[in-house]
Amino acid sequence: MTEKPAPKANETAITRFLHVVEWLGNALPHPVTLFALFAAGVVVLSGILGFFDVSVVDPRPVGAKGRAANGMIEVVSLMNAEGLRMIVLNLVRNFVEFAPLGTVLVALLGVGVAERSGWLTALIRGMVLNAPPGLVTVIIVFSGVLSNTASEMGYVVLVPLAAVVFYSLGRHPLAGLATAFAGVSGGYSANLFIGTVDPLLSGITTEAARLIDPSYEVDASANWFFMIASTFLITAVASFISLKIVEPSLGPYHGTPEGDDDEDAHRMDPLSQQEKRGLWNSLWATLIFAGVIVALVLPEGAVLRNQQTGAIAGSPFLRGIVALIFVYFLTIGIVYGRTVGTIRNDRDVINAMAHAMSTLGLYIALVFFAAQFVKFFGWTNLGSITAVAGATFLENIGFTGPVLFFLFILVCAFINLMLGSASAQWAVTAPIFVPMLMLLGYSPEVIQAAYRIGDSSTNIITPMMSYFGLIMAFVAKYEPKAGVGTLIAMMLPFSVAFIVLWSLFFFLWTFILGLPVGPATPTYYTPG
């Protein structure tokens, strides 16, 4: 176990607190190990609580699917012969049927081709380098938010590029770096497009919602409307914080960047004619693709409408959005790659897909144990019992109104300081919070949207975020003596502004204006 950092005389209370958070996070086991321990812990806990016959009254109406005849939800022990047989027989099935696994793999196949072709990199460079000097900050934040469609591109391409752009304009490079980092990571749950994280989170939410309603399904587009609106909110807030707080606090930059290499020398290169032609061709391909989708969705009786009701709600368009993501990015990648020469034949397409899959080794290992934990939690009824007990407690103290979501967002933001992966954190917390808030009458889609605010807002101030070390390396290039506290202090104004203003925006959007967070998405849930 790592030693607890000793406080220094010149450290502020906030800095000391953040150092303690860093120490606690480093002391935790690897996320894969955590899920293995959680799964084993559920088995042991089910045996203990089953021995004492722990149960709660099922709040669902009589006759509801999954409701026991005696109207009780009882703990099912896995620490017996029957439990062992259930685990052994379903270990593989739990993994392959885990909802997020297939959707992420399919979406990433298409995104991988678009990324490998160079389309995403060219798009980001084109947006940032062609921006008027007065709008550079705004364009960098906006580009950072859009880069979340393939999140690693934002960290690897846009963050260092923004620092170079600011430096070339005579502005402090760390201000550019912080601005891009705020857009890429702080605005992780805002976007104009649906990315790979959407099917991942919606799959986890679906698994959690089924603890209460076995037939419930959350679409990957569940938060799309709120994400689109949040894109402009995050762009405005981050730009203001950067221009009015962060950049003035840094002052002028008098240093010299260390270790410039060939890649750095070419970051500011304008797009070549071939790259521009590739982007134009990809735009025409996008318009054609959009036209085809409109023809398949909008007309009455269209192929991708709900064939039973004729509506868009519950349609193949919304339920199959991952397939459309795959086809779109595959098409764009091929069109751009053929234009610029990065994709010449089918082998290049397959190699791009294979490269995308090769980056998922750790994710697949994590998903295996996360799937076991979620299934064990469901089998034992521990998730349902926790949800009912929590919802009953909140009802007894009268804390059931929409204001409850402010507390929920704060809890998610705090947990994110020590468990920086969005999927890992949601896999742990969703089985508790989703059923609990569903029983209080809120839809899983709204609960997921609120979670994403808390998760994104503190991404930029936690060393547990997977790309935090990479960002620190970029910082050290311009300020060799900078430490973790330097980056956290720089990003803290963004984090505070995001969590406050984004939460208020969520409350306004959802509960005051009554707008849906996604296509055909309900705000409230009625057990039945």
VOFILUM-939178 format. One record per residue (C-alpha): residue number from 1; z, y, x. Coordinates in steps of 0.001 Angstrom, whole numbers, plus 500000, padded with zeros to 6 digits. Last residue first. Example, Ala and Ser with C-alpha at 12.3 -4.5 7.8 and 13.67 -1.06 7.14 Angstrom:
residues 2
   dofi        w        v        u
      2   507140   498940   513670
      1   507800   495500   512300
END
This chain:
residues 528
   dofi        w        v        u
    528   486429   498037   453750
    527   488038   500530   456037
    526   486604   504043   455486
    525   485305   505762   458606
    524   484700   509478   459016
    523   482178   511483   460980
    522   479194   509340   460055
    521   476162   509066   462354
    520   472676   509163   460832
    519   471381   510629   464099
    518   474269   511741   466331
    517   477401   513864   466474
    516   477026   514757   462795
    515   477739   518378   461788
    514   480761   519173   459623
    513   480821   522860   460627
    512   484614   522842   460870
    511   485335   519203   461739
    510   482534   518033   464003
    509   480924   521089   465589
    508   484019   523296   465663
    507   486293   520535   466978
    506   483702   519526   469588
    505   483253   523168   470633
    504   487021   523546   471014
    503   487093   520423   473199
    502   484149   521724   475258
    501   485861   525082   475733
    500   489183   523714   476972
    499   488043   520645   478948
    498   485060   522418   480457
    497   486883   525599   481453
    496   489650   523640   483179
    495   487166   521450   485071
    494   484944   524346   486163
    493   487942   526318   487449
    492   489143   523179   489329
    491   485879   522619   491209
    490   486520   524879   494220
    489   490169   523877   494462
    488   489128   520218   494346
    487   486538   520698   497084
    486   488893   522503   499437
    485   491803   520161   498617
    484   489727   517178   499738
    483   489306   518767   503144
    482   487176   521459   504751
    481   487268   521792   508539
    480   483538   521149   508994
    479   482591   523783   506365
    478   478797   523693   505878
    477   478109   520042   506730
    476   481626   519129   505650
    475   480758   520007   502032
    474   477865   517515   501993
    473   480197   514794   503312
    472   482758   515710   500647
    471   480047   515255   497997
    470   479406   511738   499304
    469   483122   510939   499190
    468   483339   512120   495569
    467   480418   509903   494537
    466   482551   507094   493056
    465   484949   509399   491211
    464   488446   508386   492345
    463   488763   511578   494421
    462   489283   513360   491087
    461   488403   517010   490555
    460   484744   516816   489475
    459   485109   513887   487099
    458   487851   515786   485241
    457   485702   517207   482433
    456   483406   514190   482118
    455   486006   511652   480957
    454   487764   513988   478547
    453   484498   515072   476936
    452   483196   511487   476822
    451   486261   510334   474921
    450   485605   512870   472160
    449   482049   511582   471705
    448   483323   507976   471614
    447   485826   508817   468865
    446   483077   510501   466847
    445   480864   507402   467119
    444   483774   505073   466318
    443   484229   506860   462962
    442   487514   508508   462047
    441   489743   507403   459134
    440   493188   506904   460642
    439   492439   503181   460913
    438   489351   504115   462922
    437   491606   506144   465234
    436   493666   503077   466131
    435   490645   500745   466294
    434   488877   503075   468785
    433   491993   503965   470776
    432   493204   500536   471857
    431   490050   498483   472465
    430   488417   501673   473821
    429   491011   502265   476560
    428   490240   499541   479097
    427   486465   499275   478639
    426   486364   503074   478378
    425   487987   503493   481810
    424   485675   500995   483477
    423   482578   502464   481822
    422   483359   506052   482788
    421   484383   505094   486334
    420   487000   507436   487798
    419   490164   505497   487062
    418   492997   507631   488469
    417   491954   511136   487424
    416   490082   509618   484480
    415   493407   508656   482888
    414   494271   512373   482681
    413   490970   513339   481045
    412   491292   510487   478543
    411   494818   511619   477604
    410   493633   515228   477262
    409   490769   514160   474986
    408   493153   512165   472770
    407   495557   515095   472530
    406   492772   517426   471400
    405   491548   514682   469056
    404   494816   514697   467107
    403   493876   518177   465878
    402   491538   516282   463495
    401   494537   515362   461338
    400   496744   512279   461722
    399   500000   513581   463206
    398   502332   513247   460230
    397   505138   511567   462181
    396   504865   508417   460053
    395   501052   508555   460128
    394   501045   508681   463934
    393   503400   505689   464087
    392   501286   503729   461599
    391   498139   504433   463643
    390   499850   503224   466813
    389   501170   500050   465179
    388   497801   499323   463568
    387   495931   499917   466820
    386   498344   497875   468919
    385   498135   495021   466407
    384   494328   495155   466351
    383   494059   495191   470138
    382   496642   492427   470573
    381   494761   490250   468077
    380   494772   487432   470680
    379   491051   486824   470326
    378   490193   490528   470566
    377   492142   491258   473736
    376   490799   488038   475237
    375   487273   489211   474437
    374   487798   492654   475991
    373   489448   491221   479126
    372   486778   488532   479568
    371   483988   491096   479241
    370   485696   493391   481766
    369   485879   490463   484192
    368   482153   489778   484078
    367   481283   493471   483726
    366   482932   494302   487062
    365   480894   491690   488926
    364   477748   492922   487180
    363   478499   496535   488116
    362   479141   495625   491748
    361   475769   493916   492067
    360   473892   496589   490108
    359   471993   498338   492915
    358   469648   495378   493392
    357   468475   495715   489783
    356   466946   499126   490485
    355   465253   497767   493611
    354   463819   494868   491594
    353   462381   497253   489037
    352   460754   499352   491774
    351   459434   496165   493433
    350   457913   495095   490111
    349   456140   498417   489698
    348   454899   498328   493293
    347   453627   494779   492797
    346   451722   495835   489677
    345   449501   498149   491675
    344   449257   501508   493419
    343   452592   503158   492701
    342   453568   505859   495189
    341   450017   507212   495207
    340   450624   510652   493690
    339   448716   510042   490448
    338   449461   506316   490149
    337   453164   507035   490654
    336   453223   509752   487997
    335   451543   507581   485351
    334   453513   504461   486349
    333   456871   506225   486331
    332   456144   507981   483035
    331   455162   504700   481358
    330   458185   502788   482678
    329   460422   505715   481714
    328   459103   505671   478145
    327   458977   501878   477698
    326   462581   501356   478849
    325   463926   504259   476807
    324   462066   502895   473770
    323   463672   499476   474245
    322   467069   501167   474502
    321   466431   503043   471239
    320   466220   499755   469344
    319   468995   500418   466835
    318   467813   503983   466292
    317   464104   503236   465882
    316   464761   499817   464300
    315   466372   501759   461444
    314   470059   501851   460523
    313   469696   505434   459344
    312   466015   506441   459475
    311   465657   505709   455758
    310   463277   503424   453866
    309   466257   501521   452499
    308   465343   497898   453220
    307   462604   498437   455826
    306   464718   500859   457855
    305   462051   502929   459583
    304   460263   501769   462741
    303   457069   500605   461016
    302   456664   503651   458807
    301   457295   503253   455055
    300   457390   507007   454538
    299   455925   508730   457572
    298   458427   509871   460246
    297   459118   506831   462445
    296   456010   505110   463834
    295   453830   508218   463781
    294   456614   510245   465406
    293   456993   507566   468093
    292   453248   507655   468828
    291   453292   511444   469087
    290   456278   511353   471443
    289   454437   508905   473725
    288   451370   511141   473722
    287   453498   514176   474541
    286   455294   512304   477322
    285   452004   511070   478800
    284   450722   514643   478823
    283   453901   515710   480632
    282   453547   512811   483100
    281   450017   513996   483877
    280   451330   517504   484518
    279   454064   516139   486772
    278   451538   514060   488755
    277   449214   517040   489145
    276   452130   519047   490501
    275   452952   516238   492921
    274   449326   516112   494103
    273   449210   519861   494536
    272   452314   519629   496692
    271   455660   520785   495363
    270   457263   523447   497487
    269   459187   522338   500586
    268   462845   523366   500320
    267   464223   519861   500849
    266   461797   519325   503741
    265   463978   520553   506596
    264   466990   518756   505135
    263   465124   515448   505295
    262   464069   516083   508866
    261   467656   516628   509988
    260   470145   519499   510031
    259   473404   518330   511653
    258   475686   521252   511061
    257   475026   524223   508798
    256   475813   527571   510466
    255   478753   529710   509418
    254   479075   533255   508113
    253   479020   532605   504375
    252   479926   535574   502215
    251   482827   535325   499747
    250   484159   532008   498493
    249   486179   533611   495671
    248   483125   535580   494502
    247   481094   532323   494254
    246   483754   530429   492299
    245   484860   532992   489716
    244   482151   535168   488146
    243   478893   533491   489141
    242   480060   529870   489211
    241   482326   530138   486175
    240   479555   531856   484170
    239   476928   529290   485190
    238   479294   526407   484374
    237   480032   527794   480900
    236   476408   528543   479975
    235   474966   525263   481242
    234   477855   523285   479741
    233   477286   524869   476317
    232   473509   524417   476528
    231   473794   520718   477321
    230   476607   520326   474776
    229   474138   520982   471937
    228   471929   518127   473140
    227   474911   515831   473700
    226   476255   516568   470190
    225   472932   515563   468666
    224   472686   512412   470826
    223   476192   511041   470300
    222   475347   507762   468497
    221   471891   507399   470100
    220   472923   504156   471819
    219   473750   502840   468359
    218   477248   501732   467378
    217   477496   498506   465386
    216   480168   497409   462921
    215   479999   493870   461508
    214   483418   492656   462699
    213   485204   495786   461362
    212   488652   496255   462885
    211   488346   494475   466237
    210   484637   495063   465754
    209   485138   498716   466641
    208   486156   497748   470188
    207   483039   495652   470831
    206   480851   498388   469364
    205   482538   501028   471518
    204   481811   498960   474646
    203   478155   498688   473638
    202   478000   502397   472813
    201   479347   503201   476282
    200   476670   501220   478134
    199   473883   502148   475730
    198   474639   505819   476424
    197   475246   505535   480187
    196   471619   504526   480849
    195   470228   507790   479549
    194   469436   509386   476189
    193   467775   512735   476668
    192   468697   516373   476148
    191   471907   515778   478059
    190   475657   516314   478023
    189   478077   513510   478863
    188   477925   513931   482662
    187   478366   517702   482450
    186   481213   517673   484943
    185   479243   515260   487132
    184   475716   516653   487422
    183   476293   520186   486170
    182   479559   520791   488002
    181   478172   519174   491161
    180   475179   521516   491018
    179   477388   524584   490766
    178   479752   523328   493462
    177   476874   522755   495898
    176   475392   526156   495158
    175   478761   527832   495706
    174   479174   525729   498847
    173   475937   527213   500191
    172   477319   530782   500040
    171   474435   533102   499231
    170   471782   534384   501636
    169   468910   533048   499500
    168   468187   530239   502002
    167   471867   529226   501853
    166   471793   529097   498044
    165   468699   526875   498084
    164   470160   524590   500788
    163   473381   524107   498794
    162   471357   523405   495639
    161   469307   520778   497491
    160   472473   519007   498663
    159   473682   518657   495038
    158   470222   518038   493519
    157   469036   515011   495481
    156   471827   512460   496080
    155   474271   513493   493369
    154   471663   514316   490734
    153   469553   511274   491539
    152   472622   509042   491240
    151   472903   509957   487557
    150   469588   508648   486280
    149   469468   510345   482879
    148   472259   512397   484392
    147   469590   514515   486096
    146   469317   516563   482894
    145   472820   517978   483374
    144   472141   518812   486991
    143   468845   520486   486122
    142   470658   522755   483640
    141   473307   523606   486239
    140   470659   524371   488871
    139   468550   526362   486391
    138   471501   528572   485449
    137   472424   529274   489071
    136   468809   530018   490068
    135   468259   532414   487167
    134   468330   535699   489071
    133   466310   534208   491925
    132   463508   533170   489504
    131   463312   529335   489298
    130   460383   527620   491001
    129   462548   525803   493557
    128   465014   524493   490964
    127   462718   523142   488240
    126   460067   521745   490579
    125   462633   520163   492867
    124   464299   518399   489918
    123   460977   517147   488498
    122   459781   516010   491928
    121   462941   513961   492461
    120   462702   512384   489008
    119   459015   511528   489390
    118   459323   509996   492877
    117   457837   506640   491846
    116   461139   504949   492639
    115   462993   507036   490036
    114   460520   506454   487218
    113   460351   502726   488044
    112   464145   502442   488149
    111   464461   504266   484834
    110   462369   501539   483203
    109   464349   498605   484578
    108   467549   500617   484105
    107   467147   500607   480322
    106   466824   496812   480208
    105   469824   496164   482476
    104   471996   498678   480643
    103   471198   497190   477242
    102   471736   493636   478411
    101   475209   494234   479824
    100   476635   496731   477323
     99   477076   494188   474473
     98   478922   491407   476322
     97   477011   488329   475135
     96   476226   487068   478648
     95   479803   487484   479877
     94   481769   486190   476901
     93   479328   483293   476657
     92   480069   482248   480234
     91   483854   482158   479718
     90   483561   480725   476191
     89   484343   477016   476585
     88   486975   477482   479296
     87   488797   480293   477494
     86   488831   478552   474109
     85   490025   475272   475673
     84   492869   477135   477399
     83   493870   478778   474120
     82   493942   475440   472302
     81   496103   473881   474998
     80   498598   476753   475063
     79   499013   480149   476662
     78   496195   481781   474701
     77   498577   482805   471931
     76   497223   484402   468769
     75   499346   487364   467697
     74   499419   487787   463927
     73   497594   490238   461689
     72   499004   489748   458186
     71   497465   489772   454707
     70   498413   486133   454033
     69   494768   485156   453459
     68   493721   486681   456799
     67   491325   489625   456856
     66   488219   489012   458978
     65   485757   490326   456395
     64   487541   492348   453729
     63   488633   490338   450690
     62   491889   492212   450202
     61   491638   495716   451635
     60   492190   496388   455341
     59   495611   497599   456428
     58   496637   494188   457836
     57   500432   494088   457916
     56   501762   493549   461435
     55   502673   490467   463500
     54   504855   489266   466388
     53   505788   485577   466066
     52   508305   485659   468971
     51   506476   482886   470863
     50   503189   484622   470101
     49   504486   487769   471811
     48   505227   485855   475025
     47   502041   483748   474989
     46   499870   486740   474119
     45   501439   488680   476986
     44   500521   485963   479491
     43   496890   485764   478333
     42   496572   489558   478131
     41   497960   489866   481668
     40   495323   487467   483003
     39   492593   489636   481510
     38   494234   492814   482816
     37   494594   491286   486290
     36   490900   490362   486375
     35   490087   493826   485071
     34   492122   495454   487838
     33   490577   493233   490503
     32   487125   494440   489489
     31   488406   498030   489460
     30   489705   497611   493066
     29   493505   497709   493224
     28   495401   500950   492620
     27   497121   502613   495599
     26   494122   504861   496211
     25   494499   506261   492680
     24   498197   506920   493159
     23   497560   508684   496466
     22   494798   510848   494977
     21   497057   511774   492051
     20   499819   512650   494520
     19   497373   514840   496434
     18   496362   516518   493163
     17   500006   517317   492396
     16   500589   518719   495886
     15   497502   520922   495512
     14   498686   522143   492118
     13   502174   522943   493440
     12   500660   524951   496281
     11   500619   523627   499840
     10   501758   525890   502716
      9   504911   523924   503556
      8   503237   520545   503491
      7   504255   517696   501181
      6   504329   514199   502708
      5   501557   511936   501438
      4   502750   508643   499925
      3   501933   505787   502273
      2   499118   503473   501267
      1   500000   500000   500000
END
